[in-house]
Amino acid sequence: MTSPDDDYRIRPDPLDPRLTERVTGVDQTGQAIETRVTVERALTIFLNSQEIVTAMTINDYPEYLALGYLLNQHMLLPDDVVTGVDYDEELALVVVRTKRKTNYEKKLKKKVQTSGCAQGTVFGDLMEALENVTLPKAELRTSWLYALTHKINTTPSLYLEAGAIHGCVLAHEDKPLVYMEDVGRHNAVDKIAGWMFRHGVPAHDKIFYTTGRLTSEMVIKTVRMGIPILVSRSGFTAWGVELAQGKSHASRPHARQAFRRARGRGAHRVRSGPQIRRGGKRQTQAQSRGA
């Protein structure tokens, strides 16, 4: 869904009848109410003839979700030739077909359940895929964060309509380009990754904005996508910060030098290095978390 008077290529469609349904209940005063809730569905992803995973999703962009998931799990490579992406609504499955023969039987045994909502999963060798990642230098302005936050918060969305959902936005400077929502933030990330891959969108000048917390999985996937700036309006986990700063033994030196983080309330930003700046004052991470 797009509008001619903004920069969105894709934006939420809260009026899509497939994505919500009305339920009845009682409120805190005991009065009967009717409200709208988000609908989640199972979607099984295949890579060629191999079943990879079944994800719980709102299923608005199954093709992008499948492509992005496989890319971020390092099962689909950036230079792979995709010969087809076939979605069967009745069977609730999507098949990604590649020219390259694939077999990930061993990889599928090395699952790690992450802290992502709806039980995100990464595979044990994913960190190895970050070894040769070099993120570009990138500019981030506080004025862009103010503008992005305002535009995103005032965009009609499933969150505003029904709640119980996460949102992620791909942006360029202060312009939001693709706004994806899903019951798990990792799904929203993957849909954006799939859209970028499908349309050949470069990542070097982009900003990734999420309404949820920055977990290790979020940082890993953003680095895998080649996006140099990751913004959250919520908060971050300790390992997410360590990966972004390159303090973790699991991180890689190229990513640690180039990656910048910013919490997206517009009041402050995180630059390379362990300090957080808020209102012109330097703070430690602990002080910032306690603020």
Backbone bond lengths (Angstrom), bond angles and torsions (degrees), N, CA, C in turn:
res aa  C-N    CA-C-N  psi(-1)  N-CA   C-N-CA  omega(-1)  CA-C   N-CA-C  phi
1 M - - - 1.462 - - 1.518 108.99 -
2 T 1.315 116.94 126.20 1.454 122.16 179.52 1.516 110.16 -131.71
3 S 1.318 115.91 166.24 1.454 122.34 177.43 1.522 107.68 -133.38
4 P 1.344 117.74 140.68 1.462 119.22 -176.40 1.512 114.23 -68.51
5 D 1.331 118.22 -13.31 1.460 119.79 -174.64 1.523 113.10 -103.03
6 D 1.346 118.27 17.85 1.457 120.10 175.96 1.515 109.20 -141.77
7 D 1.358 116.15 -178.05 1.458 121.76 -175.32 1.521 112.99 -96.93
8 Y 1.321 117.83 1.74 1.456 120.35 -177.57 1.528 111.77 -66.21
9 R 1.344 115.02 133.29 1.470 120.14 165.88 1.529 109.14 -87.55
10 I 1.330 114.58 -38.95 1.462 120.91 174.81 1.522 107.76 -137.32
11 R 1.304 116.50 135.34 1.463 121.56 176.70 1.523 108.48 -139.27
12 P 1.335 118.83 161.10 1.462 120.55 -178.59 1.527 112.20 -61.12
13 D 1.322 114.37 150.57 1.462 120.97 175.52 1.529 107.97 -121.87
14 P 1.329 117.30 84.00 1.468 119.99 -175.92 1.523 113.81 -65.52
15 L 1.328 117.42 -13.65 1.467 120.53 179.90 1.525 112.73 -91.52
16 D 1.340 117.76 -1.00 1.461 121.06 177.46 1.526 108.83 -64.75
17 P 1.343 118.42 115.90 1.475 120.55 -174.75 1.521 113.50 -65.50
18 R 1.343 118.46 -16.17 1.466 120.78 179.75 1.525 112.45 -74.35
19 L 1.319 117.19 -20.10 1.460 120.59 -167.80 1.523 113.95 -96.13
20 T 1.320 118.02 -16.77 1.469 120.82 179.18 1.524 109.92 -139.26
21 E 1.315 114.97 162.00 1.459 120.17 171.01 1.519 108.59 -144.84
22 R 1.312 115.47 157.69 1.463 120.63 -177.40 1.522 110.08 -92.86
23 V 1.331 115.89 136.81 1.460 122.18 177.32 1.524 108.74 -129.82
24 T 1.316 116.12 157.68 1.457 120.97 178.11 1.517 109.47 -108.99
25 G 1.315 115.98 153.64 1.452 121.51 179.41 1.508 109.89 -170.08
26 V 1.330 115.97 -159.65 1.461 121.01 178.02 1.516 108.27 -128.47
27 D 1.335 116.06 147.88 1.459 119.85 178.50 1.524 110.20 -91.75
28 Q 1.351 116.13 -171.50 1.464 120.34 -175.05 1.523 113.40 -67.11
29 T 1.343 116.97 -15.09 1.468 120.63 178.41 1.517 112.61 -96.83
30 G 1.352 116.12 -0.77 1.452 119.83 -178.56 1.512 114.19 89.15
31 Q 1.328 117.23 3.96 1.456 120.95 -179.65 1.527 110.71 -82.56
32 A 1.317 116.22 141.36 1.453 121.30 177.81 1.531 109.74 -68.42
33 I 1.338 115.95 135.47 1.461 120.12 178.84 1.528 109.48 -136.84
34 E 1.302 115.28 161.25 1.460 122.23 171.54 1.518 107.47 -123.59
35 T 1.322 116.89 130.91 1.456 119.86 -176.93 1.524 110.03 -139.49
36 R 1.327 115.29 163.84 1.453 120.86 -178.94 1.530 109.41 -100.37
37 V 1.334 116.72 136.45 1.454 121.91 -179.78 1.527 109.56 -126.90
38 T 1.317 114.98 154.10 1.457 121.39 179.92 1.527 110.65 -76.70
39 V 1.318 116.38 139.73 1.462 122.39 179.55 1.523 108.96 -99.39
40 E 1.334 117.70 130.26 1.454 121.61 174.09 1.518 109.75 -114.31
41 R 1.328 115.01 145.55 1.461 121.50 -177.31 1.519 109.58 -133.85
42 A 1.321 115.48 155.86 1.466 121.06 175.68 1.526 109.13 -84.40
43 L 1.331 116.07 135.90 1.465 122.13 175.94 1.523 107.76 -133.03
44 T 1.328 116.57 123.15 1.458 121.44 179.06 1.524 109.33 -97.55
45 I 1.334 115.30 130.74 1.460 122.03 -176.78 1.530 109.34 -107.07
46 F 1.322 115.84 128.24 1.453 122.77 175.10 1.523 108.85 -112.69
47 L 1.337 116.33 144.32 1.456 122.17 167.74 1.516 106.03 -113.57
48 N 1.331 115.89 110.49 1.457 121.87 -170.90 1.531 108.95 55.57
49 S 1.301 119.34 -120.37 1.469 119.54 -176.65 1.520 113.24 -97.06
50 Q 1.327 117.81 5.43 1.466 121.02 -173.49 1.524 111.08 -105.91
51 E 1.330 116.06 127.15 1.468 120.53 174.83 1.523 108.96 -74.26
52 I 1.348 116.18 128.73 1.456 120.83 -175.01 1.521 112.09 -103.71
53 V 1.325 117.65 -52.64 1.463 120.28 -174.02 1.523 109.32 -161.98
54 T 1.326 115.75 155.80 1.456 121.75 169.44 1.524 107.74 -114.28
55 A 1.316 115.90 120.67 1.462 121.91 -176.16 1.520 110.30 -109.13
56 M 1.320 115.81 145.69 1.464 121.32 171.45 1.524 107.36 -92.37
57 T 1.324 116.81 124.29 1.458 121.28 -170.56 1.523 110.42 -152.77
58 I 1.324 116.88 161.97 1.464 120.12 172.93 1.527 109.90 -76.59
59 N 1.319 117.48 -14.55 1.455 123.53 169.51 1.527 113.69 63.88
60 D 1.327 116.61 37.81 1.461 118.70 177.79 1.527 112.24 -85.21
61 Y 1.340 117.21 -29.16 1.460 121.57 178.19 1.530 109.04 -134.06
62 P 1.332 118.20 70.92 1.474 120.34 -174.79 1.524 113.55 -62.97
63 E 1.340 117.54 -34.79 1.462 119.70 -179.34 1.525 110.98 -66.36
64 Y 1.335 117.17 -45.17 1.465 120.19 178.12 1.519 110.91 -64.77
65 L 1.322 117.38 -39.21 1.461 120.88 179.95 1.527 110.52 -61.57
66 A 1.332 116.70 -44.83 1.458 120.04 -179.05 1.525 111.32 -64.19
67 L 1.315 117.32 -46.95 1.459 120.70 179.44 1.524 111.33 -61.26
68 G 1.335 116.86 -46.59 1.455 120.92 -177.64 1.511 112.40 -66.20
69 Y 1.333 116.61 -40.19 1.462 119.74 178.60 1.524 110.49 -60.60
70 L 1.321 116.38 -47.83 1.464 120.21 -177.87 1.522 111.42 -66.31
71 L 1.324 117.03 -36.80 1.464 120.34 176.11 1.521 111.31 -63.74
72 N 1.321 116.62 -48.12 1.459 120.59 -175.66 1.521 112.70 -72.43
73 Q 1.331 117.31 -16.88 1.464 120.53 173.91 1.524 111.85 -94.60
74 H 1.330 116.74 4.89 1.468 122.91 177.92 1.530 111.37 63.49
75 M 1.314 116.31 27.58 1.464 120.89 173.68 1.527 110.57 -93.69
76 L 1.306 116.19 -33.83 1.454 122.79 172.22 1.517 107.11 -104.47
77 L 1.318 117.14 127.05 1.459 121.73 -176.12 1.524 110.57 -94.17
78 P 1.335 117.00 151.34 1.476 119.58 -177.21 1.526 114.03 -56.63
79 D 1.341 117.15 -29.35 1.459 119.21 -179.08 1.526 112.92 -99.10
80 D 1.324 117.60 9.26 1.463 120.38 176.78 1.531 110.66 -64.83
81 V 1.308 116.04 143.71 1.459 121.60 173.74 1.525 107.96 -93.55
82 V 1.324 115.78 112.55 1.465 121.08 178.49 1.518 108.30 -87.64
83 T 1.316 115.84 117.80 1.459 120.29 -177.47 1.521 112.83 -91.27
84 G 1.324 116.63 -12.59 1.457 118.86 178.51 1.512 112.05 -177.76
85 V 1.328 115.86 149.15 1.465 122.66 172.10 1.524 105.96 -131.93
86 D 1.322 116.13 106.71 1.459 121.64 -172.54 1.523 110.14 -111.36
87 Y 1.337 115.72 123.04 1.459 120.95 -179.75 1.521 109.33 -112.72
88 D 1.321 116.14 128.79 1.462 122.51 176.63 1.531 107.93 -112.56
89 E 1.314 116.16 106.23 1.463 120.24 -176.42 1.522 111.88 -65.64
90 E 1.319 117.01 -37.69 1.462 120.72 -177.68 1.525 111.71 -66.35
91 L 1.339 116.66 -41.61 1.459 120.93 179.96 1.524 112.43 -87.37
92 A 1.336 117.11 -8.21 1.470 122.96 179.95 1.521 111.27 56.58
93 L 1.306 115.87 51.30 1.455 120.47 177.18 1.520 110.03 -143.66
94 V 1.332 114.45 155.49 1.451 121.33 177.52 1.525 107.59 -133.39
95 V 1.330 116.01 134.71 1.456 122.03 -177.86 1.526 108.75 -115.92
96 V 1.332 116.10 122.04 1.457 121.93 174.33 1.519 107.43 -99.05
97 R 1.331 115.95 123.72 1.467 120.94 -177.88 1.529 109.20 -111.09
98 T 1.326 115.33 134.26 1.468 120.50 -179.45 1.525 110.60 -123.76
99 K 1.320 114.97 156.87 1.460 120.61 175.29 1.522 110.28 -68.32
100 R 1.327 116.17 -34.80 1.470 121.54 178.99 1.527 109.96 -77.16
101 K 1.320 116.94 136.52 1.452 121.01 175.02 1.526 109.22 -72.23
102 T 1.315 117.72 139.74 1.465 121.89 -176.38 1.522 110.13 -129.39
103 N 1.320 115.06 147.84 1.467 121.63 173.87 1.522 107.63 -154.03
104 Y 1.319 116.15 110.03 1.464 120.76 -176.31 1.530 111.49 -118.90
105 E 1.335 116.09 33.61 1.455 120.03 -178.88 1.534 111.47 -59.03
106 K 1.349 116.81 -45.71 1.463 120.51 -179.74 1.523 110.74 -68.64
107 K 1.315 117.09 -40.64 1.458 120.92 -178.10 1.530 111.19 -61.90
108 L 1.330 116.39 -37.24 1.459 120.59 -177.08 1.533 112.35 -66.44
109 K 1.328 117.67 -15.88 1.454 121.17 178.52 1.527 112.18 -83.79
110 K 1.325 116.99 -8.49 1.473 121.04 -174.71 1.532 110.48 -107.70
111 K 1.308 116.51 53.13 1.452 120.69 -177.58 1.526 111.19 -81.47
112 V 1.326 115.29 146.42 1.457 122.71 172.61 1.515 107.33 -129.30
113 Q 1.327 117.10 117.79 1.461 120.04 177.76 1.515 108.93 -76.14
114 T 1.325 116.86 126.78 1.456 121.53 -175.61 1.516 110.38 -98.74
115 S 1.346 115.22 179.77 1.464 120.92 179.55 1.511 112.16 -86.25
116 G 1.333 117.85 6.61 1.463 120.33 178.06 1.510 110.84 -63.27
117 C 1.337 116.62 148.32 1.451 120.59 177.08 1.521 108.95 -62.43
118 A 1.321 116.92 154.09 1.460 123.31 -177.02 1.528 111.02 60.25
119 Q 1.324 116.56 27.64 1.455 124.75 174.78 1.521 112.39 55.37
120 G 1.323 115.27 73.18 1.455 120.19 175.51 1.509 110.10 -66.13
121 T 1.318 115.63 153.58 1.456 120.80 -178.99 1.521 109.86 -131.48
122 V 1.314 116.19 134.82 1.459 121.24 167.81 1.516 106.92 -123.78
123 F 1.324 116.67 164.25 1.448 120.30 -176.75 1.517 110.18 -107.06
124 G 1.337 114.99 152.60 1.456 121.63 -166.12 1.512 115.64 -58.30
125 D 1.349 118.06 -25.01 1.455 119.73 -177.74 1.520 112.34 -97.69
126 L 1.334 118.11 13.61 1.456 119.96 -175.11 1.525 111.66 -64.54
127 M 1.347 117.02 -37.60 1.457 119.04 -179.45 1.522 111.87 -62.95
128 E 1.337 116.68 -28.97 1.452 119.87 177.80 1.524 111.44 -62.89
129 A 1.339 115.99 -29.31 1.461 120.08 -179.15 1.522 112.08 -71.38
130 L 1.337 117.57 -14.97 1.460 121.07 -179.32 1.526 112.59 -87.96
131 E 1.314 116.96 -4.79 1.460 120.63 -170.88 1.524 112.58 -58.74
132 N 1.318 117.03 -37.91 1.463 119.81 -175.75 1.524 112.75 -105.85
133 V 1.338 117.14 16.67 1.458 120.43 -179.68 1.529 109.86 -79.25
134 T 1.325 116.63 128.31 1.452 122.04 174.02 1.513 108.27 -123.71
135 L 1.312 117.19 113.93 1.453 120.55 -179.20 1.519 110.29 -87.50
136 P 1.316 117.68 141.62 1.468 120.83 -177.80 1.525 111.76 -75.20
137 K 1.335 115.84 158.47 1.448 120.02 171.80 1.526 108.68 -68.31
138 A 1.323 116.09 143.76 1.458 118.88 -175.22 1.524 110.17 -145.36
139 E 1.299 115.52 151.30 1.459 122.45 179.42 1.526 109.64 -98.22
140 L 1.318 115.36 142.09 1.463 120.79 175.98 1.520 108.74 -138.63
141 R 1.324 116.40 123.75 1.453 121.52 -179.50 1.522 110.58 -110.87
142 T 1.327 115.53 141.71 1.460 120.10 178.29 1.517 111.01 -59.72
143 S 1.321 117.51 -36.71 1.469 120.45 179.92 1.524 111.18 -62.23
144 W 1.357 117.06 -33.06 1.459 119.26 177.22 1.528 110.55 -65.34
145 L 1.343 116.21 -38.99 1.461 119.63 -179.52 1.522 111.63 -65.18
146 Y 1.338 116.56 -42.29 1.459 119.77 176.43 1.524 110.52 -58.65
147 A 1.335 116.36 -48.44 1.460 120.63 -176.61 1.522 111.58 -66.09
148 L 1.353 116.48 -44.17 1.459 120.11 179.35 1.523 112.01 -60.95
149 T 1.333 115.66 -47.12 1.458 119.93 -179.08 1.519 111.14 -59.44
150 H 1.325 116.95 -42.86 1.466 120.29 179.57 1.527 111.22 -64.31
151 K 1.326 116.77 -46.44 1.464 120.00 -177.84 1.524 111.37 -64.15
152 I 1.333 116.38 -43.01 1.462 120.27 -178.49 1.530 111.03 -67.70
153 N 1.329 116.33 -43.89 1.459 119.80 -177.58 1.523 113.11 -67.41
154 T 1.325 117.42 -23.19 1.470 120.53 -178.91 1.526 112.48 -101.69
155 T 1.324 117.58 2.54 1.459 121.13 175.88 1.525 109.83 -79.22
156 P 1.334 119.18 127.77 1.475 120.27 175.89 1.525 110.25 -55.09
157 S 1.332 116.47 134.10 1.460 120.06 -173.06 1.516 110.66 -151.23
158 L 1.326 115.53 166.33 1.457 120.32 174.03 1.521 111.20 -64.39
159 Y 1.334 116.17 -32.28 1.459 119.64 177.88 1.527 110.91 -59.96
160 L 1.314 116.26 -45.15 1.464 119.87 179.29 1.523 111.44 -71.58
161 E 1.321 117.11 -29.33 1.460 121.34 -177.92 1.517 112.74 -80.67
162 A 1.346 116.51 -43.96 1.464 119.73 -171.77 1.515 114.16 -134.32
163 G 1.333 118.80 -18.45 1.456 121.13 -178.30 1.518 111.86 73.52
164 A 1.330 115.93 -167.52 1.477 123.33 176.96 1.517 111.90 57.21
165 I 1.331 116.77 43.78 1.454 119.81 -176.39 1.527 109.00 -155.71
166 H 1.325 116.08 155.38 1.462 122.34 177.82 1.520 109.89 -110.40
167 G 1.325 115.82 154.45 1.454 120.85 178.42 1.515 111.81 -128.94
168 C 1.330 116.46 144.28 1.464 123.37 173.89 1.522 108.41 -133.67
169 V 1.326 115.19 143.92 1.462 120.27 -175.25 1.520 109.62 -132.28
170 L 1.319 115.90 132.86 1.458 122.22 169.56 1.518 107.58 -95.04
171 A 1.329 116.65 127.60 1.459 120.42 -174.67 1.519 110.70 -133.21
172 H 1.336 114.26 158.77 1.457 122.08 170.90 1.516 107.69 -124.86
173 E 1.336 115.72 114.67 1.459 121.42 -173.57 1.534 108.60 55.86
174 D 1.340 118.91 -120.33 1.462 119.70 -178.27 1.523 112.84 -100.46
175 K 1.350 117.10 18.46 1.462 121.24 -175.34 1.526 110.42 -112.32
176 P 1.323 119.34 115.16 1.462 120.96 173.65 1.524 110.22 -73.02
177 L 1.326 116.07 133.30 1.466 120.77 -176.59 1.523 112.45 -107.86
178 V 1.330 116.59 -49.21 1.462 121.46 -177.98 1.526 108.19 -131.74
179 Y 1.325 116.46 122.45 1.460 123.01 -178.75 1.521 107.12 -118.00
180 M 1.330 115.97 109.35 1.462 122.21 179.59 1.519 110.30 -112.08
181 E 1.318 116.29 142.76 1.463 122.22 175.51 1.520 109.42 -123.94
182 D 1.335 116.27 154.26 1.464 120.62 174.14 1.522 108.93 -167.83
183 V 1.322 115.51 168.35 1.464 120.16 -178.80 1.526 111.52 -69.62
184 G 1.309 117.35 -23.19 1.467 122.18 173.33 1.513 108.99 -122.01
185 R 1.330 116.65 136.35 1.470 118.84 -177.72 1.524 111.18 -63.84
186 H 1.341 117.12 -30.73 1.460 119.49 179.09 1.521 111.41 -63.21
187 N 1.342 117.52 -32.72 1.467 120.25 175.77 1.525 111.01 -65.88
188 A 1.323 116.18 -42.13 1.464 120.06 179.32 1.526 110.63 -63.08
189 V 1.353 116.11 -40.11 1.469 120.25 176.28 1.524 110.05 -60.81
190 D 1.316 116.86 -47.74 1.456 121.15 -176.57 1.524 111.46 -63.69
191 K 1.319 117.57 -36.96 1.471 119.28 179.51 1.527 110.82 -64.71
192 I 1.324 116.47 -38.44 1.468 119.39 176.88 1.528 110.40 -67.12
193 A 1.331 117.09 -41.45 1.464 120.49 177.62 1.525 110.73 -60.78
194 G 1.325 116.81 -41.50 1.455 120.89 178.93 1.515 112.44 -65.44
195 W 1.330 116.02 -39.38 1.472 120.39 177.81 1.527 110.24 -63.90
196 M 1.324 117.11 -44.16 1.459 121.16 179.65 1.530 111.12 -61.68
197 F 1.329 116.01 -43.98 1.467 120.43 -179.99 1.519 110.95 -64.50
198 R 1.314 116.45 -45.57 1.471 121.29 -175.92 1.527 111.77 -63.00
199 H 1.331 116.43 -34.77 1.455 120.50 -174.44 1.530 113.06 -107.78
200 G 1.330 116.82 8.29 1.459 120.41 176.20 1.520 114.05 61.70
201 V 1.324 117.26 40.38 1.461 122.15 -176.72 1.528 109.82 -84.92
202 P 1.330 119.47 124.90 1.471 121.32 179.05 1.525 111.45 -69.44
203 A 1.333 115.98 150.98 1.467 121.00 -175.70 1.514 113.29 -106.21
204 H 1.325 119.46 -13.14 1.465 121.92 -167.59 1.522 113.59 -64.47
205 D 1.335 117.65 -25.52 1.464 120.72 -176.33 1.523 112.33 -113.14
206 K 1.325 116.57 20.96 1.458 120.14 -174.27 1.536 111.70 -103.76
207 I 1.311 114.40 159.54 1.466 124.08 173.74 1.522 107.44 -119.15
208 F 1.331 116.10 136.13 1.465 120.00 177.01 1.526 108.52 -109.16
209 Y 1.318 116.50 122.59 1.469 123.32 -175.37 1.526 108.53 -116.57
210 T 1.324 116.87 132.27 1.455 120.57 176.64 1.520 110.65 -129.24
211 T 1.316 115.26 145.09 1.466 120.48 177.41 1.524 111.03 -81.05
212 G 1.333 117.28 -15.40 1.452 121.09 -176.99 1.513 112.37 -99.29
213 R 1.335 115.62 -175.06 1.457 121.02 -177.93 1.525 109.94 -75.57
214 L 1.327 115.21 156.86 1.458 121.52 177.43 1.526 108.67 -91.75
215 T 1.317 115.73 99.75 1.457 121.06 176.34 1.523 109.65 -92.31
216 S 1.312 116.35 173.94 1.463 120.26 176.88 1.521 110.71 -57.29
217 E 1.328 117.05 -40.00 1.462 120.38 -179.08 1.522 111.44 -63.15
218 M 1.326 116.76 -39.77 1.458 120.35 179.55 1.516 110.83 -63.32
219 V 1.337 116.70 -43.09 1.461 120.72 -179.97 1.526 110.32 -65.24
220 I 1.336 116.48 -46.22 1.461 120.65 -179.17 1.520 110.77 -58.99
221 K 1.324 116.68 -46.38 1.469 119.38 -177.16 1.521 111.71 -67.26
222 T 1.326 117.13 -38.23 1.462 119.30 179.30 1.527 110.78 -65.28
223 V 1.335 116.87 -40.07 1.460 120.41 175.71 1.524 110.16 -63.95
224 R 1.330 117.11 -43.89 1.464 120.71 178.10 1.523 111.06 -57.92
225 M 1.333 117.01 -34.61 1.458 120.89 -178.94 1.526 112.56 -78.09
226 G 1.345 116.51 -12.25 1.455 120.42 178.33 1.509 114.40 82.34
227 I 1.339 117.07 16.86 1.465 121.40 -179.21 1.530 108.79 -90.42
228 P 1.335 118.93 124.78 1.465 120.83 -171.77 1.522 115.42 -82.57
229 I 1.331 118.82 -14.71 1.464 120.50 -176.14 1.517 109.46 -127.56
230 L 1.323 116.05 127.76 1.460 122.86 179.54 1.518 108.84 -123.26
231 V 1.328 116.44 125.72 1.463 122.53 -173.85 1.524 110.01 -122.33
232 S 1.323 116.97 138.11 1.459 121.41 174.83 1.512 109.94 -130.76
233 R 1.306 117.21 140.19 1.452 120.41 173.95 1.536 110.50 -93.18
234 S 1.318 116.20 3.87 1.458 120.59 -176.66 1.523 110.70 -108.71
235 G 1.318 117.84 -89.53 1.466 120.86 -177.03 1.508 109.26 -169.01
236 F 1.351 116.94 -164.86 1.451 119.58 -177.13 1.514 109.96 -148.95
237 T 1.337 114.62 156.54 1.456 120.31 176.56 1.527 109.15 -92.19
238 A 1.335 115.38 163.72 1.464 119.96 -176.70 1.528 111.15 -62.08
239 W 1.339 116.66 -44.25 1.459 118.07 -177.89 1.532 110.75 -70.99
240 G 1.332 116.61 -32.17 1.456 119.15 174.98 1.522 111.04 -58.92
241 V 1.356 116.22 -43.31 1.463 120.56 178.35 1.529 110.22 -66.35
242 E 1.339 117.45 -43.00 1.458 120.74 -178.91 1.528 111.53 -61.63
243 L 1.323 116.51 -42.08 1.460 119.67 178.67 1.519 110.92 -64.65
244 A 1.327 116.40 -43.24 1.458 120.55 -178.33 1.528 111.43 -65.11
245 Q 1.322 116.16 -36.24 1.459 119.97 -178.69 1.517 112.72 -88.92
246 G 1.337 116.51 -8.98 1.451 119.43 179.65 1.503 113.20 80.51
247 K 1.353 118.61 19.13 1.466 120.37 -179.22 1.525 111.85 -83.52
248 S 1.343 115.69 -24.60 1.449 118.61 -178.02 1.515 110.65 -73.72
249 H 1.329 116.68 144.58 1.462 120.64 176.42 1.521 110.98 -65.72
250 A 1.352 116.35 -17.61 1.462 119.21 -179.43 1.515 112.17 -85.18
251 S 1.320 117.82 -9.80 1.461 120.27 -176.84 1.516 110.83 -85.24
252 R 1.355 115.87 174.87 1.446 120.67 -176.48 1.526 109.84 -123.06
253 P 1.339 118.41 146.74 1.463 121.55 -170.54 1.521 114.34 -63.93
254 H 1.331 119.43 -35.88 1.461 119.62 -177.96 1.524 110.69 -65.74
255 A 1.326 115.95 -41.65 1.458 119.36 -179.78 1.520 110.83 -66.91
256 R 1.337 116.55 -36.48 1.465 119.00 -176.02 1.528 111.22 -67.87
257 Q 1.311 119.17 -28.75 1.456 121.23 -178.03 1.523 111.64 -76.74
258 A 1.320 117.42 -35.48 1.457 119.35 -168.99 1.517 113.95 -100.21
259 F 1.342 117.21 -19.66 1.465 119.05 -169.60 1.520 112.31 -78.66
260 R 1.311 115.99 132.26 1.458 121.76 177.42 1.513 109.11 -118.98
261 R 1.302 115.77 143.73 1.452 120.40 179.04 1.518 110.36 -119.01
262 A 1.310 115.24 150.70 1.458 117.89 175.73 1.510 109.67 -151.09
263 R 1.299 117.28 130.59 1.459 120.86 171.79 1.517 107.49 -83.48
264 G 1.341 115.53 133.88 1.448 118.72 -161.43 1.505 117.01 -95.79
265 R 1.306 119.15 30.56 1.462 117.86 174.84 1.512 111.84 -78.46
266 G 1.313 117.28 -6.37 1.452 120.88 176.51 1.510 113.53 89.42
267 A 1.324 119.00 -12.09 1.457 121.08 -175.06 1.520 112.67 -88.18
268 H 1.338 116.68 -22.39 1.450 118.12 -178.25 1.512 109.26 -155.99
269 R 1.318 116.93 173.90 1.440 120.50 178.17 1.527 109.65 -147.46
270 V 1.326 114.58 159.30 1.451 120.93 177.01 1.514 107.59 -106.66
271 R 1.313 117.42 127.34 1.453 121.43 178.73 1.522 108.95 -107.76
272 S 1.345 115.86 173.49 1.445 117.48 178.83 1.515 110.15 -60.87
273 G 1.323 115.74 135.27 1.455 120.17 -171.84 1.515 109.21 111.27
274 P 1.321 118.62 166.36 1.455 121.73 -171.97 1.521 115.61 -81.02
275 Q 1.331 117.59 -5.38 1.464 118.32 -176.41 1.520 111.84 -88.18
276 I 1.315 114.53 152.07 1.455 122.11 173.66 1.512 107.05 -117.84
277 R 1.314 115.52 131.70 1.458 119.20 178.76 1.518 110.29 -103.37
278 R 1.315 114.87 129.58 1.457 120.46 177.82 1.512 107.53 -137.13
279 G 1.323 115.42 123.14 1.456 120.28 178.05 1.501 113.39 57.54
280 G 1.354 116.85 30.08 1.465 120.94 177.66 1.504 114.16 85.50
281 K 1.354 118.04 -3.06 1.458 121.30 -179.31 1.514 109.33 -106.48
282 R 1.317 115.63 140.38 1.453 120.29 178.51 1.519 109.21 -84.34
283 Q 1.357 115.03 135.66 1.451 120.24 179.48 1.517 109.00 -132.87
284 T 1.318 115.55 155.54 1.452 119.69 171.50 1.517 107.90 -80.02
285 Q 1.325 116.16 168.07 1.469 120.60 178.57 1.520 110.40 -61.39
286 A 1.320 117.87 -41.93 1.452 120.20 -178.58 1.531 111.62 -62.83
287 Q 1.343 116.00 -41.55 1.455 118.65 178.19 1.512 111.49 -64.42
288 S 1.333 116.30 -38.85 1.456 119.41 -179.53 1.517 110.87 -65.59
289 R 1.338 116.81 -42.26 1.466 119.05 -179.18 1.506 111.19 -65.19
290 G 1.324 116.79 -29.89 1.455 119.05 -178.69 1.509 113.48 -84.19
291 A 1.339 117.55 -8.59 1.450 121.37 -177.32 1.512 111.51 -74.02
